[in-house]
């Protein structure tokens, strides 16, 4: 056996103790047993948890001719996190609901500061997973019908973003498995010279690239990737809409009466591109004193926002809520008069899509958003919201004045349009079809080698 295979075999047994064979814990075995019995459950291993080798013997083998194994490596994963976290979580969940589809998530769950280390920490977990399911791992359940089916399946490695390109490149080289990568925006526009060099070395040779908007797809062109590109528009989960939420709950949240004011809200991370400070400086002082601006979220631009509030004397009309709970977010989504996202041009920092805009549209809110970056992929003008020119003071002031006067022409059914257009099931089916194409090519390559 060549030295590299010997090293890998030892590594796969246990990175912490190479001489000790890996044995799954009882808890881990129960987790995967439940996942196998219920296809709606997504297996998720963080980088410190080994994949499971124990599977029940009474599960029928899947139809391997159209089955798809997806190993999903992501450094942002969570049901209640930011946009990247929720996209990863919801995509994995929806893919795993589809027939003959198995998703295993290897997620980084610590600080984003340490997330680049996931390139290294994920490698032994993925390799062990592949090693076992290719029949290289000895197990008491090695002859089960379930594992027999798994061994005949092809596996696609899916990267959550180009930051993980090093891991993808190493895995592609070692395993000969096809690799696809989701592209969000900032993960390819971040201007650090070393990072751009890193992308050019490691991120250009994957088989599939899946930008989340047409604008991101355009930006991806500067890397000159070798593989095919498919724009993947994320879906949205309908879990915030509540009918007849009393306005009094918004009053409690703000600490003032919200009955006779016009409330505008922005939700999300406080970064410069979102345009909070621009709106407070250039738009809010000109509007009626009855217009209040609610900002939910935290981030590095908070100081600039507070400075804008102080400079304009709008402290009584701007409500900085910081991070809010899911219940508080539901109150905002279902009671404010309009949801706004006044993004501005920010060099090397773009809005890849606009998930929160879709969530607001699902709650039948009036949505006013800047016509910039990837936002038009989420908000279709006059269908589920209105697009306004970015940093155009006249257009924004006119639209909000018409809103407060009750004469702004709004989409007739933003919720219905958003449900139909951004349904997660249909988006997952489309996403799977792209990966299935890789799967089919892998089968063809295998037959040619035999």
C-alpha positions in Angstrom: 0.0 0.0 0.0 1.4 3.4 -0.9 2.4 5.6 2.0 -0.3 8.2 1.5 -3.0 5.6 1.7 -1.5 4.2 4.8 -1.5 7.6 6.4 -5.1 8.2 5.4 -6.2 4.9 6.7 -4.6 5.7 10.1 -6.0 9.2 10.1 -9.5 7.9 9.4 -9.4 5.5 12.4 -9.0 8.4 14.9 -7.2 11.7 14.4 -6.7 12.0 18.2 -5.4 8.5 18.8 -4.2 6.7 15.6 -3.7 3.4 17.3 -7.3 3.2 18.6 -10.1 2.2 16.2 -13.1 4.6 16.1 -16.2 3.4 18.0 -19.4 5.5 17.7 -21.0 6.6 20.9 -24.5 5.3 21.9 -25.8 8.9 21.5 -24.4 9.2 18.0 -25.9 5.8 17.0 -29.3 6.9 18.2 -29.1 10.2 16.3 -28.4 8.5 12.9 -30.9 5.7 13.6 -33.6 8.4 14.0 -32.4 10.1 10.9 -32.4 6.9 8.8 -36.0 6.2 10.0 -37.2 9.7 9.3 -36.0 11.2 6.0 -37.0 14.7 7.1 -34.3 14.7 9.7 -30.9 16.1 8.5 -27.8 14.4 9.9 -25.5 17.1 11.2 -22.0 16.5 12.5 -20.0 19.4 13.7 -16.3 19.3 13.0 -15.5 17.7 16.4 -18.0 14.8 16.0 -17.2 11.7 14.1 -19.7 10.4 11.5 -21.6 7.3 12.5 -20.8 3.8 11.3 -23.7 2.0 13.1 -26.9 1.7 11.0 -30.0 -0.4 11.4 -30.1 -3.6 9.3 -33.8 -3.4 8.5 -33.8 -0.4 6.2 -34.4 -1.1 2.5 -31.6 -0.1 0.1 -32.4 3.1 -1.9 -32.8 3.0 -5.6 -29.2 3.7 -6.4 -29.8 4.6 -10.1 -31.2 8.0 -9.1 -30.0 8.3 -5.5 -27.8 11.1 -4.3 -25.4 11.3 -1.4 -24.5 14.9 -0.4 -21.7 15.7 2.1 -22.4 19.4 2.9 -19.4 21.2 4.5 -20.4 24.6 5.9 -18.9 27.2 8.2 -22.3 28.9 8.9 -25.2 26.7 10.0 -28.2 27.3 12.2 -31.9 27.7 12.3 -31.8 31.1 14.0 -28.6 32.7 12.7 -27.9 35.1 10.0 -28.6 34.7 6.3 -25.8 32.2 5.5 -26.6 30.2 8.6 -30.3 29.9 7.8 -29.7 29.2 4.1 -27.4 26.3 5.0 -29.8 24.9 7.5 -32.9 25.2 5.4 -31.3 23.9 2.2 -30.0 20.8 4.0 -33.4 20.2 5.6 -35.3 20.6 2.3 -32.8 18.5 0.3 -33.1 15.7 2.8 -36.9 15.6 2.4 -36.5 14.7 -1.3 -36.7 11.0 -2.4 -33.4 9.1 -2.6 -31.5 12.0 -1.2 -29.2 11.8 1.8 -27.6 14.9 3.3 -24.8 14.8 5.9 -23.8 18.2 7.2 -20.3 18.8 8.7 -20.7 22.3 10.2 -18.6 24.8 12.0 -20.5 26.0 15.1 -18.0 28.3 16.8 -17.1 32.0 16.1 -16.9 33.2 12.5 -13.4 34.4 13.4 -12.2 30.8 13.6 -14.3 29.5 10.7 -11.4 29.3 8.2 -10.0 26.5 10.3 -12.9 24.5 9.2 -10.9 23.8 6.1 -8.7 21.6 8.1 -11.0 20.3 10.8 -13.6 19.0 8.3 -11.1 16.9 6.3 -10.8 13.8 8.5 -14.6 13.8 9.1 -15.4 13.8 5.4 -12.7 11.2 4.6 -13.8 8.9 7.3 -17.4 9.2 6.1 -16.3 8.3 2.5 -14.0 5.5 3.6 -16.7 3.8 5.6 -19.4 4.1 3.0 -17.1 2.7 0.3 -16.8 -0.5 2.3 -13.2 0.2 3.6 -14.4 0.4 7.2 -15.0 -2.9 9.0 -18.3 -2.8 10.9 -20.7 -5.3 12.4 -23.4 -3.9 10.2 -21.2 -3.9 7.1 -23.6 -6.4 5.3 -26.8 -4.5 6.0 -29.0 -3.8 3.0 -28.8 -0.1 3.9 -25.0 0.0 3.6 -25.1 -2.1 0.4 -27.2 0.6 -1.2 -25.1 3.4 0.1 -21.9 1.9 -1.3 -23.5 1.9 -4.8 -24.4 5.6 -4.5 -22.3 8.4 -5.8 -21.4 11.2 -3.5 -21.2 14.9 -4.2 -19.2 17.2 -1.9 -21.0 20.5 -1.4 -19.1 23.5 0.0 -21.1 26.2 1.8 -19.0 29.0 0.4 -15.6 29.6 -1.4 -13.8 30.2 1.9 -13.8 26.3 2.1 -12.1 26.0 -1.2 -8.9 24.5 0.3 -10.9 21.6 1.8 -12.8 21.1 -1.4 -9.6 21.0 -3.4 -7.9 18.5 -1.1 -11.0 16.3 -1.1 -11.4 16.4 -4.8 -7.8 15.4 -5.3 -7.9 12.5 -2.8 -11.4 11.2 -3.3 -12.0 12.0 -7.0 -15.5 13.1 -6.0 -17.2 16.0 -7.7 -17.3 19.2 -5.8 -19.9 22.0 -6.0 -19.7 25.3 -4.1 -22.4 27.9 -3.2 -21.4 31.5 -3.8 -23.0 34.3 -1.7 -21.2 37.5 -2.6 -18.8 38.8 0.0 -17.0 35.4 -0.1 -15.6 36.4 -3.5 -15.5 40.2 -3.3 -13.5 40.5 0.0 -10.7 42.7 -1.0 -7.8 41.2 1.0 -4.9 40.5 -1.5 -4.0 37.2 0.2 -7.6 36.0 0.2 -8.0 36.9 -3.5 -4.8 34.9 -4.2 -6.2 32.0 -2.2 -9.4 32.0 -4.3 -7.4 32.0 -7.5 -5.3 29.0 -6.4 -8.0 26.8 -4.8 -11.5 28.0 -5.9 -11.4 27.9 -9.7 -11.4 24.2 -10.5 -14.6 22.8 -9.0 -17.3 21.1 -11.2 -20.2 23.3 -10.3 -20.7 26.9 -8.9 -24.0 27.9 -7.5 -24.3 31.7 -7.0 -27.4 32.8 -5.1 -28.2 35.7 -7.4 -27.6 36.9 -11.0 -25.5 39.7 -9.6 -23.3 37.3 -7.7 -23.0 35.2 -10.8 -21.7 38.3 -12.6 -19.1 38.9 -9.9 -18.0 35.3 -10.0 -16.8 35.8 -13.6 -13.7 37.6 -12.5 -12.4 34.3 -11.0 -12.8 32.6 -14.4 -14.0 29.4 -12.8 -13.6 26.2 -14.9 -16.8 24.5 -13.9 -20.4 25.3 -14.9 -22.4 28.0 -13.2 -26.0 27.8 -12.2 -27.8 30.6 -10.4 -29.5 29.1 -7.3 -32.2 31.4 -5.8 -32.8 30.4 -2.2 -36.3 29.6 -0.9 -37.8 31.1 2.2 -39.5 29.4 5.2 -43.0 30.6 6.0 -42.7 30.6 9.8 -43.1 34.3 10.7 -46.6 35.1 9.4 -49.2 35.7 12.1 -52.6 37.2 11.4 -54.1 39.7 13.7 -51.1 40.5 15.8 -52.2 43.5 17.9 -50.3 46.8 17.3 -50.1 47.1 21.1 -47.3 44.4 21.0 -45.2 46.7 18.9 -45.9 49.5 21.4 -44.6 47.3 24.2 -41.4 46.4 22.2 -40.7 50.1 21.4 -41.7 51.5 24.8 -43.9 54.1 23.2 -47.4 54.1 21.7 -47.3 52.9 18.1 -50.9 53.5 17.4 -50.6 56.9 15.6 -47.2 56.7 14.0 -45.8 55.3 10.8 -43.2 52.6 11.5 -40.5 51.6 9.1 -38.2 48.6 10.0 -34.9 47.1 8.9 -33.8 43.7 10.2 -30.3 42.2 9.9 -26.6 42.7 10.6 -25.5 46.3 11.0 -23.0 46.8 8.2 -22.3 49.8 6.1 -23.8 48.5 2.9 -27.3 48.2 4.5 -27.6 52.0 4.4 -28.9 52.6 7.9 -26.8 55.7 8.5 -27.5 57.1 5.1 -31.2 56.8 5.6 -31.0 58.5 9.1 -28.9 61.3 7.7 -30.5 62.0 4.3 -34.1 60.8 4.5 -35.5 60.6 8.0 -35.0 64.3 9.0 -37.1 65.4 5.9 -40.0 63.0 6.7 -42.9 63.8 9.0 -42.1 63.5 12.7 -44.7 60.7 12.8 -42.3 58.5 10.9 -40.2 56.2 13.1 -37.4 53.9 12.1 -36.9 50.6 13.8 -33.6 48.8 13.5 -33.2 45.2 14.7 -29.8 43.6 14.7 -26.2 44.2 15.7 -22.9 44.6 13.9 -19.8 46.8 13.2 -21.8 49.7 11.8 -23.6 50.4 15.1 -21.3 53.2 16.0 -21.9 55.0 12.6 -25.6 54.6 13.1 -25.5 56.1 16.6 -23.4 59.0 15.3 -25.9 59.7 12.6 -28.7 59.7 15.2 -26.8 62.2 17.3 -25.9 64.4 14.4 -29.5 64.6 13.1 -31.2 64.8 16.5 -33.5 61.9 15.6 -33.0 59.9 18.8 -36.7 59.9 19.6 -37.6 58.5 16.2 -35.0 55.8 15.8 -35.3 52.6 17.8 -32.1 50.6 18.0 -33.3 47.2 19.4 -30.1 45.2 19.0 -30.6 41.5 18.6 -34.2 40.4 19.0 -35.8 37.1 19.8 -37.9 35.1 17.2 -41.1 36.3 19.0 -40.0 39.9 18.8 -39.1 39.5 15.2 -42.5 38.1 14.4 -44.1 41.2 16.1 -42.0 43.5 13.9 -42.7 41.6 10.7 -46.5 41.5 11.3 -47.2 45.0 12.7 -44.9 47.6 11.1 -46.2 49.8 8.3 -43.3 49.0 5.9 -40.1 47.0 5.8 -37.2 49.0 4.2 -33.7 48.1 3.0 -32.0 51.3 1.8 -28.7 49.7 0.7 -26.0 51.9 -0.6 -23.0 51.3 -2.9 -20.2 49.8 -0.7 -16.9 48.8 -2.4 -16.1 45.1 -2.1 -19.2 44.5 0.1 -22.4 43.5 -1.7 -25.9 42.2 -0.8 -25.9 38.8 -2.3 -29.6 38.2 -2.1 -32.0 39.5 0.6 -33.7 36.8 2.6 -35.2 39.2 5.2 -37.0 41.0 2.4 -38.8 37.8 1.5 -39.7 37.1 5.1 -41.3 40.6 5.3 -43.2 40.0 2.0 -44.5 36.7 3.4 -46.0 38.7 6.3 -47.8 41.0 3.8 -45.7 44.0 4.6 -45.0 46.8 2.2 -41.4 46.3 1.2 -39.2 49.1 -0.1 -35.7 48.1 -1.2 -32.8 49.6 -3.0 -32.4 48.4 -6.6 -28.9 47.3 -6.1 -26.7 44.1 -6.0 -28.6 40.9 -5.6 -31.7 42.5 -4.1 -33.7 42.4 -7.4 -33.5 38.6 -7.4 -35.5 38.6 -4.1 -37.8 41.6 -4.7 -39.5 41.7 -8.0 -40.8 45.2 -8.6 -44.6 45.6 -8.1 -44.9 41.8 -7.4 -43.7 41.4 -3.8 -42.3 44.8 -3.1 -41.0 48.1 -4.7 -37.5 48.7 -5.9 -36.2 52.3 -5.5 -32.9 53.7 -6.9 -30.1 53.3 -4.4 -29.0 56.6 -2.7 -31.7 58.5 -4.5 -33.1 60.9 -1.9 -35.9 62.2 -4.0 -37.2 58.7 -4.8 -37.1 57.5 -1.3 -38.7 60.6 0.2 -41.5 60.6 -2.3 -42.3 56.9 -1.8 -42.4 57.1 2.0 -44.5 60.3 1.9 -47.0 58.5 -0.3 -46.9 55.6 2.0 -47.8 57.7 5.0 -50.6 59.4 3.0 -52.0 56.0 2.0 -51.6 56.6 -1.7 -48.5 54.5 -2.5 -49.3 51.9 -5.2 -48.3 48.6 -3.6 -48.3 45.0 -4.9 -51.7 43.4 -4.5 -50.5 40.0 -3.0 -46.9 40.0 -1.9 -47.4 37.0 0.3 -49.0 34.9 -2.5 -46.3 35.8 -5.0 -43.5 35.1 -2.6 -44.9 31.7 -1.6 -45.3 30.7 -5.2 -41.9 32.0 -6.5 -39.7 31.2 -3.5 -41.1 27.9 -2.4 -38.3 25.9 -0.7 -39.4 22.6 -2.1 -39.2 23.7 -5.8 -35.9 25.5 -5.1 -34.5 22.3 -3.5 -35.6 20.2 -6.5 -33.8 22.5 -8.9 -30.7 22.5 -6.7 -30.8 18.7 -6.5 -31.0 18.4 -10.3 -27.7 20.3 -10.7 -26.0 17.9 -8.2 -27.7 14.9 -9.8 -26.1 15.8 -13.1 -22.7 15.5 -11.4 -23.9 12.2 -9.8 -24.8 10.8 -13.3 -21.5 11.8 -14.7 -19.7 10.1 -11.8 -21.6 6.9 -12.6 -20.6 7.2 -16.3 -17.0 7.6 -15.3 -17.2 4.6 -13.1 -18.6 2.5 -15.9 -15.9 3.6 -18.3 -13.2 2.6 -15.8 -14.7 -0.9 -15.3 
